[in-house]
Amino acid sequence: RYISAMRNAKWVWQRSDWPNFQYEEVVFTEICSEFTAVASRLAGRIEALSELPRQEITVDLMVSEAIKTMEIEGERLDRESVVNSIAALMGFLPGKGLAWDKKAEGVARLMTDVRQHWNQPLTHNLLFAWQQAVVPESYLYNINRGAYRDDEMQIVSGGVGHYKVHYEAPPPDRVEVEMDHFIDWYNATQGRLPGPVRAGVAHLWFEVIHPFDDGNGRVGRAIADQALSQDLG
């Protein structure tokens, strides 16, 4: 019966064992040790700097991450706009101001919030705020901002009439319950799982649910960033 249920499940969230993630701990032992060692060396080098260079390096690292997370979505941002926004939001480098580009400002707000409040528990409202930050208001598309989706969600490719469905997320009436389970697990496992493992499971679990109309990729990567930050303290 168990094997039959596995074979009949088209998507992972339809499996009878969803969402009981399993992994081989020994496979991650070396990876997690290396992550902690490299992160500690980097932190030590940054802490040894004086205040201004430390601020500049912090902004530069955050800007690189912000630009990369948007490039994955096919969006290219002006680096100077992101620098100005992050520096202003972090209270660094006087004279900098928020970018005119709402996408640059939005991803800057997301990166800054994750860094400044890395130890806060994950909540529905926090996720709503992150999604709203990275999905600017649009008069062309009807997108739920600051709320979970109320429609079906498919990942497709190809033209009209010839598209291929690569993935179908849980129906909208299951999203809030699925997110309740995810958030409860995420907050309960802080300090109980190695950071890279917790970040990986959290990212995959969130993307499987795909709870938002838009912004799932950016918010999912922010969750992974927060998980790693919590692991490192």
VENZI-V302951 format. One record per pair of residues at least 6 apart in sequence whose C-alpha atoms are under 8 Angstrom apart, sorted by the first residue. I is the first residue (numbers start at 0). GAP is how many residues later the second one is. D is the distance in whole Angstrom. If there is no record, write none. Layout:
i=[I | I]
gap=[GAP | GAP]
d=[D | D]
This chain:
i=[1 | 4 | 4 | 5 | 5 | 8 | 10 | 10 | 11 | 11 | 12 | 12 | 12 | 18 | 20 | 27 | 31 | 31 | 31 | 31 | 34 | 35 | 38 | 45 | 45 | 46 | 54 | 54 | 58 | 58 | 58 | 59 | 61 | 61 | 61 | 62 | 62 | 62 | 62 | 62 | 65 | 65 | 65 | 65 | 66 | 66 | 66 | 66 | 68 | 68 | 69 | 69 | 69 | 72 | 76 | 76 | 77 | 80 | 80 | 80 | 80 | 80 | 80 | 81 | 81 | 81 | 81 | 83 | 83 | 83 | 83 | 84 | 84 | 84 | 84 | 84 | 84 | 84 | 84 | 85 | 85 | 85 | 85 | 85 | 85 | 86 | 86 | 86 | 87 | 87 | 87 | 87 | 88 | 88 | 88 | 88 | 89 | 97 | 98 | 101 | 102 | 102 | 102 | 105 | 105 | 105 | 105 | 106 | 106 | 108 | 109 | 109 | 109 | 109 | 110 | 113 | 113 | 113 | 114 | 114 | 117 | 117 | 117 | 118 | 118 | 118 | 118 | 120 | 121 | 121 | 121 | 122 | 123 | 123 | 124 | 126 | 126 | 127 | 127 | 127 | 127 | 128 | 129 | 129 | 130 | 130 | 130 | 130 | 130 | 130 | 130 | 130 | 131 | 131 | 133 | 133 | 134 | 134 | 134 | 136 | 142 | 142 | 143 | 143 | 143 | 144 | 146 | 147 | 147 | 147 | 147 | 147 | 148 | 148 | 148 | 148 | 148 | 149 | 149 | 150 | 150 | 151 | 151 | 151 | 151 | 152 | 152 | 152 | 152 | 152 | 152 | 153 | 153 | 153 | 153 | 153 | 154 | 154 | 154 | 154 | 155 | 155 | 155 | 155 | 155 | 156 | 156 | 156 | 156 | 157 | 168 | 168 | 168 | 169 | 169 | 174 | 174 | 177 | 178 | 178 | 178 | 181 | 181 | 181 | 185 | 185 | 188 | 189 | 189 | 189 | 190 | 190 | 193 | 194 | 194 | 194 | 194 | 194 | 195 | 195 | 197 | 197 | 198 | 198 | 198 | 198 | 198 | 199 | 201 | 201 | 201 | 202 | 202 | 202 | 202 | 205 | 206 | 206 | 206 | 209]
gap=[14 | 10 | 11 | 9 | 10 | 6 | 156 | 157 | 6 | 196 | 6 | 157 | 195 | 186 | 180 | 169 | 162 | 163 | 164 | 165 | 161 | 196 | 193 | 8 | 11 | 7 | 37 | 38 | 24 | 27 | 28 | 23 | 24 | 49 | 50 | 16 | 19 | 20 | 23 | 45 | 16 | 41 | 42 | 45 | 9 | 10 | 12 | 15 | 149 | 152 | 6 | 7 | 148 | 144 | 26 | 27 | 26 | 17 | 18 | 19 | 20 | 23 | 24 | 17 | 22 | 23 | 26 | 12 | 13 | 14 | 15 | 11 | 12 | 13 | 14 | 19 | 20 | 23 | 24 | 12 | 19 | 22 | 23 | 25 | 26 | 6 | 9 | 10 | 6 | 8 | 9 | 10 | 9 | 19 | 20 | 23 | 22 | 7 | 6 | 34 | 31 | 32 | 33 | 27 | 28 | 29 | 30 | 26 | 27 | 24 | 20 | 23 | 24 | 112 | 111 | 108 | 111 | 112 | 111 | 114 | 108 | 111 | 112 | 107 | 110 | 111 | 114 | 66 | 61 | 64 | 65 | 60 | 55 | 59 | 21 | 19 | 92 | 17 | 18 | 19 | 20 | 17 | 16 | 89 | 14 | 15 | 81 | 83 | 84 | 85 | 87 | 88 | 13 | 14 | 81 | 84 | 10 | 79 | 80 | 8 | 70 | 71 | 68 | 69 | 70 | 68 | 65 | 27 | 28 | 63 | 64 | 65 | 23 | 26 | 62 | 63 | 64 | 22 | 23 | 20 | 21 | 17 | 18 | 19 | 20 | 15 | 16 | 17 | 18 | 57 | 60 | 11 | 12 | 13 | 14 | 15 | 10 | 11 | 12 | 13 | 7 | 8 | 9 | 10 | 11 | 6 | 7 | 8 | 9 | 6 | 39 | 40 | 41 | 39 | 40 | 34 | 36 | 31 | 27 | 30 | 32 | 20 | 23 | 24 | 12 | 16 | 9 | 37 | 40 | 41 | 39 | 40 | 37 | 32 | 33 | 35 | 36 | 37 | 31 | 32 | 26 | 29 | 24 | 25 | 26 | 28 | 29 | 24 | 18 | 21 | 22 | 17 | 18 | 20 | 21 | 14 | 9 | 10 | 13 | 6]
d=[8 | 7 | 6 | 6 | 7 | 5 | 7 | 7 | 7 | 8 | 7 | 7 | 7 | 8 | 7 | 8 | 7 | 7 | 6 | 8 | 8 | 7 | 8 | 6 | 8 | 7 | 7 | 8 | 7 | 7 | 6 | 7 | 8 | 7 | 8 | 7 | 6 | 6 | 7 | 8 | 8 | 6 | 7 | 7 | 7 | 6 | 7 | 8 | 6 | 8 | 7 | 8 | 7 | 8 | 8 | 6 | 8 | 8 | 5 | 8 | 7 | 6 | 8 | 7 | 5 | 7 | 6 | 5 | 5 | 6 | 6 | 7 | 6 | 4 | 5 | 7 | 6 | 6 | 8 | 8 | 8 | 5 | 7 | 8 | 7 | 6 | 6 | 8 | 7 | 6 | 5 | 6 | 8 | 8 | 7 | 7 | 7 | 6 | 6 | 7 | 6 | 7 | 7 | 5 | 5 | 7 | 7 | 7 | 5 | 7 | 6 | 6 | 7 | 8 | 7 | 7 | 7 | 6 | 8 | 8 | 6 | 6 | 6 | 8 | 8 | 6 | 8 | 6 | 6 | 7 | 7 | 7 | 8 | 8 | 8 | 8 | 7 | 7 | 4 | 6 | 8 | 6 | 8 | 6 | 7 | 6 | 8 | 8 | 6 | 8 | 8 | 6 | 5 | 5 | 6 | 7 | 7 | 7 | 6 | 8 | 6 | 7 | 7 | 6 | 8 | 8 | 7 | 7 | 8 | 5 | 5 | 7 | 6 | 8 | 6 | 5 | 5 | 5 | 8 | 7 | 6 | 7 | 8 | 6 | 6 | 6 | 6 | 8 | 7 | 8 | 8 | 7 | 8 | 6 | 4 | 6 | 6 | 5 | 5 | 6 | 6 | 5 | 4 | 6 | 7 | 5 | 5 | 7 | 8 | 6 | 6 | 6 | 6 | 6 | 8 | 7 | 6 | 7 | 8 | 8 | 8 | 8 | 7 | 7 | 8 | 7 | 8 | 8 | 7 | 7 | 8 | 7 | 7 | 6 | 5 | 8 | 5 | 8 | 8 | 6 | 8 | 7 | 7 | 4 | 7 | 5 | 6 | 7 | 8 | 7 | 7 | 5 | 7 | 7 | 6 | 6 | 7 | 7 | 7 | 6]
